Amino acid sequence: MGRVSGKVAIVTGAARGLGEADARLLAKEGARVILTDISPKVMETAAQIEGAIGVVQDVTSPEGWAEVIALAEAKFGRLDVLVNNAGIVDFTTIEESTLENFRRVYAISAEGTFLGCQAAIPLMKKSGGGSIINMSSVASLTAYPIVCSYAAAKGAVRSMSRNIAVYCQEQGYNIRVNAILPGIIASDMTAAAAEEVKRRGLDVPVADPAKAPKVGQPEDIANLVLYLASDESRMVNATEIIIDDAVTAK
Ligand SMILES: NC(=O)c1ccc[n+]([C@@H]2O[C@H](COP(=O)([O-])OP(=O)(O)OC[C@H]3O[C@@H](n4cnc5c(N)ncnc54)[C@H](O)[C@@H]3O)[C@@H](O)[C@H]2O)c1
Protein backbone atom coordinates (compact mmCIF):
# COMPACT_ATOMS: atom_id res chain seq x y z
CA MET A 1 0.00 0.00 0.00
CA GLY A 2 1.37 3.40 -0.97
CA ARG A 3 0.83 6.56 1.08
CA VAL A 4 -1.78 7.85 -1.41
CA SER A 5 -3.16 4.56 -2.70
CA GLY A 6 -6.66 4.86 -4.12
CA LYS A 7 -6.39 8.61 -4.59
CA VAL A 8 -6.73 10.47 -7.88
CA ALA A 9 -4.50 13.51 -8.35
CA ILE A 10 -4.14 16.31 -10.89
CA VAL A 11 -0.78 18.09 -11.12
CA THR A 12 -0.47 21.18 -13.33
CA GLY A 13 2.79 22.35 -14.91
CA ALA A 14 3.91 18.72 -14.75
CA ALA A 15 5.89 18.42 -18.00
CA ARG A 16 9.11 19.11 -16.09
CA GLY A 17 10.59 20.48 -12.89
CA LEU A 18 8.71 20.45 -9.60
CA GLY A 19 5.41 19.36 -11.12
CA GLU A 20 7.00 16.36 -12.80
CA ALA A 21 8.64 15.31 -9.51
CA ASP A 22 5.30 15.69 -7.68
CA ALA A 23 3.52 13.54 -10.27
CA ARG A 24 6.20 10.84 -10.22
CA LEU A 25 6.19 10.55 -6.41
CA LEU A 26 2.39 10.59 -6.09
CA ALA A 27 2.18 7.81 -8.69
CA LYS A 28 4.94 5.83 -6.97
CA GLU A 29 2.95 6.04 -3.73
CA GLY A 30 -0.17 4.65 -5.36
CA ALA A 31 -2.13 7.61 -6.79
CA ARG A 32 -3.58 7.69 -10.26
CA VAL A 33 -2.23 10.93 -11.67
CA ILE A 34 -3.29 13.30 -14.43
CA LEU A 35 -0.35 15.46 -15.49
CA THR A 36 -1.21 18.66 -17.30
CA ASP A 37 0.92 21.36 -18.90
CA ILE A 38 0.72 23.97 -21.64
CA SER A 39 3.76 22.24 -23.16
CA PRO A 40 3.05 19.12 -25.26
CA LYS A 41 6.12 17.59 -23.56
CA VAL A 42 3.69 16.61 -20.80
CA MET A 43 2.54 13.70 -22.97
CA GLU A 44 6.10 12.28 -22.98
CA THR A 45 6.48 12.79 -19.24
CA ALA A 46 3.13 11.12 -18.51
CA ALA A 47 3.98 8.19 -20.78
CA GLN A 48 6.94 7.40 -18.50
CA ILE A 49 4.70 7.11 -15.42
CA GLU A 50 2.69 3.93 -15.04
CA GLY A 51 -1.04 4.49 -15.11
CA ALA A 52 -0.72 8.27 -15.58
CA ILE A 53 -2.53 10.39 -18.13
CA GLY A 54 -1.10 13.47 -19.84
CA VAL A 55 -3.21 16.44 -20.95
CA VAL A 56 -2.18 19.63 -22.71
CA GLN A 57 -3.87 22.36 -20.66
CA ASP A 58 -3.50 26.11 -20.31
CA VAL A 59 -4.41 26.77 -16.67
CA THR A 60 -5.68 30.25 -17.57
CA SER A 61 -8.59 28.77 -19.55
CA PRO A 62 -11.83 27.95 -17.66
CA GLU A 63 -12.87 25.66 -20.53
CA GLY A 64 -9.57 23.79 -20.23
CA TRP A 65 -10.21 23.25 -16.52
CA ALA A 66 -13.72 21.93 -17.21
CA GLU A 67 -12.21 19.39 -19.63
CA VAL A 68 -9.53 18.22 -17.19
CA ILE A 69 -12.02 17.75 -14.35
CA ALA A 70 -14.44 15.93 -16.69
CA LEU A 71 -11.58 13.65 -17.72
CA ALA A 72 -10.77 12.83 -14.07
CA GLU A 73 -14.40 11.94 -13.46
CA ALA A 74 -14.77 9.91 -16.66
CA LYS A 75 -11.51 7.95 -16.25
CA PHE A 76 -11.29 7.55 -12.49
CA GLY A 77 -14.68 8.59 -11.09
CA ARG A 78 -13.22 10.86 -8.43
CA LEU A 79 -10.71 13.56 -7.50
CA ASP A 80 -8.77 13.67 -4.24
CA VAL A 81 -5.72 15.86 -4.86
CA LEU A 82 -5.06 18.98 -6.92
CA VAL A 83 -1.57 20.46 -7.14
CA ASN A 84 -1.73 23.96 -8.65
CA ASN A 85 1.93 24.07 -9.65
CA ALA A 86 2.03 25.77 -13.07
CA GLY A 87 3.77 29.13 -13.02
CA ILE A 88 6.09 31.44 -14.91
CA VAL A 89 8.48 34.12 -13.76
CA ASP A 90 9.15 37.48 -15.35
CA PHE A 91 12.40 39.20 -14.45
CA THR A 92 11.25 42.80 -14.26
CA THR A 93 11.09 45.45 -11.55
CA ILE A 94 8.11 47.76 -11.03
CA GLU A 95 9.75 50.27 -13.35
CA GLU A 96 10.57 47.75 -16.07
CA SER A 97 7.39 45.68 -16.07
CA THR A 98 4.45 46.29 -18.37
CA LEU A 99 0.81 45.71 -17.54
CA GLU A 100 0.83 42.97 -20.16
CA ASN A 101 3.75 41.17 -18.44
CA PHE A 102 2.13 41.58 -15.04
CA ARG A 103 -1.16 40.16 -16.30
CA ARG A 104 0.51 37.13 -17.92
CA VAL A 105 2.40 36.15 -14.75
CA TYR A 106 -0.66 36.80 -12.59
CA ALA A 107 -2.97 34.94 -14.97
CA ILE A 108 -0.96 31.72 -14.74
CA SER A 109 -0.08 31.59 -11.03
CA ALA A 110 -2.97 33.44 -9.39
CA GLU A 111 -5.89 33.11 -11.83
CA GLY A 112 -4.80 29.58 -12.76
CA THR A 113 -4.92 28.60 -9.08
CA PHE A 114 -8.29 30.31 -8.63
CA LEU A 115 -9.73 28.52 -11.66
CA GLY A 116 -8.24 25.19 -10.59
CA CYS A 117 -9.75 25.38 -7.10
CA GLN A 118 -13.11 26.48 -8.48
CA ALA A 119 -13.19 23.66 -11.02
CA ALA A 120 -11.98 20.94 -8.64
CA ILE A 121 -14.17 21.59 -5.59
CA PRO A 122 -17.44 20.13 -6.98
CA LEU A 123 -15.80 16.78 -7.89
CA MET A 124 -13.80 16.69 -4.65
CA LYS A 125 -17.05 17.26 -2.74
CA LYS A 126 -18.61 14.32 -4.55
CA SER A 127 -15.52 12.25 -3.71
CA GLY A 128 -15.94 12.92 0.03
CA GLY A 129 -13.21 15.56 0.33
CA GLY A 130 -9.69 16.23 -0.85
CA SER A 131 -6.45 18.14 -0.58
CA ILE A 132 -5.52 21.17 -2.68
CA ILE A 133 -1.85 22.15 -2.72
CA ASN A 134 -0.96 25.55 -4.17
CA MET A 135 2.57 26.49 -5.19
CA SER A 136 3.54 29.90 -3.86
CA SER A 137 7.14 31.06 -3.32
CA VAL A 138 9.43 32.71 -0.78
CA ALA A 139 9.39 35.60 -3.25
CA SER A 140 6.03 36.47 -1.66
CA LEU A 141 7.78 36.91 1.73
CA THR A 142 11.10 38.55 0.87
CA ALA A 143 11.24 41.39 -1.63
CA TYR A 144 13.37 40.57 -4.65
CA PRO A 145 12.76 43.66 -6.79
CA ILE A 146 13.48 41.91 -10.12
CA VAL A 147 10.38 39.71 -9.78
CA CYS A 148 7.69 42.28 -9.03
CA SER A 149 4.75 40.62 -10.81
CA TYR A 150 5.84 37.14 -9.66
CA ALA A 151 5.87 38.30 -6.02
CA ALA A 152 2.38 39.74 -6.41
CA ALA A 153 1.02 36.57 -8.00
CA LYS A 154 2.57 34.29 -5.37
CA GLY A 155 1.22 36.49 -2.56
CA ALA A 156 -2.23 36.11 -4.07
CA VAL A 157 -1.79 32.34 -4.10
CA ARG A 158 -1.06 32.34 -0.36
CA SER A 159 -3.97 34.50 0.74
CA MET A 160 -6.37 32.76 -1.65
CA SER A 161 -5.34 29.37 -0.26
CA ARG A 162 -6.23 30.36 3.31
CA ASN A 163 -9.50 31.91 2.18
CA ILE A 164 -10.62 28.85 0.21
CA ALA A 165 -9.55 26.51 3.01
CA VAL A 166 -11.73 28.28 5.56
CA TYR A 167 -14.64 28.45 3.13
CA CYS A 168 -14.45 24.73 2.42
CA GLN A 169 -14.31 23.94 6.14
CA GLU A 170 -17.30 26.18 6.88
CA GLN A 171 -19.22 24.37 4.17
CA GLY A 172 -18.25 20.97 5.62
CA TYR A 173 -16.60 19.83 2.39
CA ASN A 174 -13.64 18.04 4.03
CA ILE A 175 -11.34 19.75 1.52
CA ARG A 176 -8.02 21.03 2.88
CA VAL A 177 -6.09 23.81 1.11
CA ASN A 178 -2.45 24.61 1.81
CA ALA A 179 0.31 26.62 0.16
CA ILE A 180 3.95 25.67 -0.29
CA LEU A 181 6.64 28.36 -0.39
CA PRO A 182 9.77 26.87 -1.95
CA GLY A 183 13.12 28.60 -1.78
CA ILE A 184 15.73 27.80 -4.39
CA ILE A 185 15.06 24.47 -6.05
CA ALA A 186 17.04 23.24 -9.06
CA SER A 187 14.91 23.62 -12.20
CA ASP A 188 14.84 25.38 -15.57
CA MET A 189 13.15 28.34 -13.86
CA THR A 190 15.97 28.59 -11.32
CA ALA A 191 18.60 28.34 -14.05
CA ALA A 192 16.96 31.29 -15.81
CA ALA A 193 16.89 33.24 -12.52
CA ALA A 194 20.57 32.56 -11.93
CA GLU A 195 21.40 33.81 -15.43
CA GLU A 196 19.40 37.00 -14.86
CA VAL A 197 21.00 37.67 -11.47
CA LYS A 198 24.42 37.22 -13.05
CA ARG A 199 23.56 39.46 -16.01
CA ARG A 200 22.49 42.23 -13.64
CA GLY A 201 25.42 41.70 -11.27
CA LEU A 202 23.05 41.32 -8.29
CA ASP A 203 23.58 39.69 -4.91
CA VAL A 204 20.41 37.60 -4.41
CA PRO A 205 21.23 34.36 -2.57
CA VAL A 206 17.78 32.85 -3.00
CA ALA A 207 17.90 33.30 -6.78
CA ASP A 208 21.52 32.32 -7.20
CA PRO A 209 22.48 28.65 -6.75
CA ALA A 210 26.12 29.71 -6.40
CA LYS A 211 25.27 31.74 -3.26
CA ALA A 212 22.49 29.69 -1.63
CA PRO A 213 23.55 27.62 1.37
CA LYS A 214 21.90 24.61 -0.24
CA VAL A 215 20.04 24.11 -3.52
CA GLY A 216 16.94 21.99 -3.12
CA GLN A 217 15.90 19.33 -5.57
CA PRO A 218 12.38 18.95 -7.01
CA GLU A 219 12.04 15.80 -4.87
CA ASP A 220 12.39 17.94 -1.71
CA ILE A 221 9.16 19.69 -2.68
CA ALA A 222 7.55 16.47 -3.92
CA ASN A 223 8.05 14.89 -0.47
CA LEU A 224 6.03 17.73 1.07
CA VAL A 225 3.40 17.50 -1.66
CA LEU A 226 3.07 13.78 -0.93
CA TYR A 227 2.57 14.46 2.78
CA LEU A 228 -0.04 17.17 2.12
CA ALA A 229 -1.80 14.91 -0.39
CA SER A 230 -1.93 11.98 2.04
CA ASP A 231 -4.23 11.53 5.01
CA GLU A 232 -1.17 11.82 7.28
CA SER A 233 -1.65 15.60 7.03
CA ARG A 234 -5.36 15.56 7.92
CA MET A 235 -4.84 18.27 10.60
CA VAL A 236 -2.80 20.51 8.28
CA ASN A 237 -5.14 23.05 6.72
CA ALA A 238 -5.15 26.72 5.68
CA THR A 239 -1.45 26.97 6.32
CA GLU A 240 1.70 27.73 4.36
CA ILE A 241 4.91 25.80 4.58
CA ILE A 242 8.26 27.40 3.77
CA ILE A 243 10.80 24.95 2.42
CA ASP A 244 13.97 27.00 1.90
CA ASP A 245 16.69 25.74 4.26
CA ALA A 246 16.32 28.81 6.51
CA VAL A 247 17.00 31.42 3.81
CA THR A 248 14.02 33.62 4.72
CA ALA A 249 14.63 33.20 8.46
CA LYS A 250 17.82 35.26 8.30
N1 LIG B 1 12.21 26.24 -8.79
C1 LIG B 1 12.14 27.04 -7.76
O1 LIG B 1 13.16 27.36 -7.12
C2 LIG B 1 10.80 27.56 -7.30
C3 LIG B 1 10.78 28.36 -6.15
C4 LIG B 1 9.57 28.85 -5.69
C5 LIG B 1 8.40 28.55 -6.37
N2 LIG B 1 8.45 27.79 -7.50
C6 LIG B 1 7.18 27.52 -8.17
O2 LIG B 1 7.04 26.14 -8.39
C7 LIG B 1 6.32 25.92 -9.62
C8 LIG B 1 7.12 25.03 -10.55
O3 LIG B 1 8.35 25.67 -10.81
P1 LIG B 1 9.53 25.00 -11.66
O4 LIG B 1 10.78 25.51 -11.08
O5 LIG B 1 9.31 23.54 -11.80
O6 LIG B 1 9.32 25.76 -13.07
P2 LIG B 1 9.42 25.23 -14.56
O7 LIG B 1 9.47 26.45 -15.40
O8 LIG B 1 10.49 24.22 -14.71
O9 LIG B 1 8.01 24.48 -14.75
C9 LIG B 1 6.80 25.18 -14.83
C10 LIG B 1 5.88 24.43 -15.75
O10 LIG B 1 4.66 25.20 -15.85
C11 LIG B 1 4.24 25.12 -17.21
N3 LIG B 1 3.35 26.22 -17.55
C12 LIG B 1 3.69 27.51 -17.82
N4 LIG B 1 2.58 28.22 -18.17
C13 LIG B 1 1.54 27.35 -18.12
C14 LIG B 1 0.14 27.48 -18.37
N5 LIG B 1 -0.39 28.65 -18.78
N6 LIG B 1 -0.64 26.40 -18.22
C15 LIG B 1 -0.12 25.21 -17.84
N7 LIG B 1 1.19 25.02 -17.60
C16 LIG B 1 2.01 26.09 -17.73
C17 LIG B 1 5.53 25.15 -18.01
O11 LIG B 1 5.35 24.68 -19.34
C18 LIG B 1 6.45 24.28 -17.18
O12 LIG B 1 6.42 22.92 -17.58
C19 LIG B 1 6.03 27.31 -10.19
O13 LIG B 1 4.75 27.73 -9.78
C20 LIG B 1 7.10 28.16 -9.54
O14 LIG B 1 6.72 29.52 -9.49
C21 LIG B 1 9.62 27.29 -7.97
Ligand as a Chemical Component Dictionary entry (heavy atoms), coordinates in Angstrom:
data_LIG
# 
_chem_comp.id                   LIG 
_chem_comp.type                 NON-POLYMER 
_chem_comp.pdbx_formal_charge   0 
_chem_comp.three_letter_code    LIG 
# 
loop_
_chem_comp_atom.comp_id 
_chem_comp_atom.atom_id 
_chem_comp_atom.alt_atom_id 
_chem_comp_atom.type_symbol 
_chem_comp_atom.charge 
_chem_comp_atom.model_Cartn_x 
_chem_comp_atom.model_Cartn_y 
_chem_comp_atom.model_Cartn_z 
_chem_comp_atom.pdbx_ordinal 
LIG N1  N1  N 0  12.212 26.238 -8.788  1  
LIG C1  C1  C 0  12.139 27.040 -7.757  2  
LIG O1  O1  O 0  13.155 27.365 -7.121  3  
LIG C2  C2  C 0  10.800 27.565 -7.302  4  
LIG C3  C3  C 0  10.778 28.364 -6.146  5  
LIG C4  C4  C 0  9.567  28.853 -5.695  6  
LIG C5  C5  C 0  8.401  28.553 -6.369  7  
LIG N2  N2  N 1  8.452  27.792 -7.499  8  
LIG C6  C6  C 0  7.182  27.525 -8.166  9  
LIG O2  O2  O 0  7.037  26.139 -8.395  10 
LIG C7  C7  C 0  6.316  25.919 -9.617  11 
LIG C8  C8  C 0  7.123  25.034 -10.546 12 
LIG O3  O3  O 0  8.348  25.674 -10.808 13 
LIG P1  P1  P 0  9.534  24.998 -11.655 14 
LIG O4  O4  O 0  10.779 25.511 -11.077 15 
LIG O5  O5  O -1 9.307  23.541 -11.799 16 
LIG O6  O6  O 0  9.324  25.760 -13.068 17 
LIG P2  P2  P 0  9.422  25.234 -14.556 18 
LIG O7  O7  O 0  9.469  26.453 -15.397 19 
LIG O8  O8  O 0  10.488 24.219 -14.708 20 
LIG O9  O9  O 0  8.013  24.479 -14.746 21 
LIG C9  C9  C 0  6.798  25.182 -14.828 22 
LIG C10 C10 C 0  5.883  24.426 -15.751 23 
LIG O10 O10 O 0  4.657  25.195 -15.855 24 
LIG C11 C11 C 0  4.239  25.120 -17.211 25 
LIG N3  N3  N 0  3.353  26.223 -17.550 26 
LIG C12 C12 C 0  3.685  27.505 -17.816 27 
LIG N4  N4  N 0  2.583  28.216 -18.174 28 
LIG C13 C13 C 0  1.539  27.352 -18.121 29 
LIG C14 C14 C 0  0.144  27.481 -18.373 30 
LIG N5  N5  N 0  -0.390 28.645 -18.776 31 
LIG N6  N6  N 0  -0.640 26.396 -18.223 32 
LIG C15 C15 C 0  -0.117 25.212 -17.844 33 
LIG N7  N7  N 0  1.194  25.021 -17.601 34 
LIG C16 C16 C 0  2.007  26.087 -17.731 35 
LIG C17 C17 C 0  5.532  25.153 -18.015 36 
LIG O11 O11 O 0  5.349  24.680 -19.337 37 
LIG C18 C18 C 0  6.451  24.276 -17.178 38 
LIG O12 O12 O 0  6.421  22.925 -17.577 39 
LIG C19 C19 C 0  6.028  27.306 -10.190 40 
LIG O13 O13 O 0  4.746  27.732 -9.779  41 
LIG C20 C20 C 0  7.098  28.162 -9.541  42 
LIG O14 O14 O 0  6.724  29.518 -9.489  43 
LIG C21 C21 C 0  9.621  27.290 -7.971  44 
# 
loop_
_chem_comp_bond.comp_id 
_chem_comp_bond.atom_id_1 
_chem_comp_bond.atom_id_2 
_chem_comp_bond.value_order 
_chem_comp_bond.pdbx_ordinal 
LIG N1  C1  SING 1  
LIG C1  O1  DOUB 2  
LIG C1  C2  SING 3  
LIG C2  C3  SING 4  
LIG C2  C21 DOUB 5  
LIG C3  C4  DOUB 6  
LIG C4  C5  SING 7  
LIG C5  N2  DOUB 8  
LIG N2  C6  SING 9  
LIG N2  C21 SING 10 
LIG C6  O2  SING 11 
LIG C6  C20 SING 12 
LIG O2  C7  SING 13 
LIG C7  C8  SING 14 
LIG C7  C19 SING 15 
LIG C8  O3  SING 16 
LIG O3  P1  SING 17 
LIG P1  O4  DOUB 18 
LIG P1  O5  SING 19 
LIG P1  O6  SING 20 
LIG O6  P2  SING 21 
LIG P2  O7  DOUB 22 
LIG P2  O8  SING 23 
LIG P2  O9  SING 24 
LIG O9  C9  SING 25 
LIG C9  C10 SING 26 
LIG C10 O10 SING 27 
LIG C10 C18 SING 28 
LIG O10 C11 SING 29 
LIG C11 N3  SING 30 
LIG C11 C17 SING 31 
LIG N3  C12 SING 32 
LIG N3  C16 SING 33 
LIG C12 N4  DOUB 34 
LIG N4  C13 SING 35 
LIG C13 C14 SING 36 
LIG C13 C16 DOUB 37 
LIG C14 N5  SING 38 
LIG C14 N6  DOUB 39 
LIG N6  C15 SING 40 
LIG C15 N7  DOUB 41 
LIG N7  C16 SING 42 
LIG C17 O11 SING 43 
LIG C17 C18 SING 44 
LIG C18 O12 SING 45 
LIG C19 O13 SING 46 
LIG C19 C20 SING 47 
LIG C20 O14 SING 48 
# 
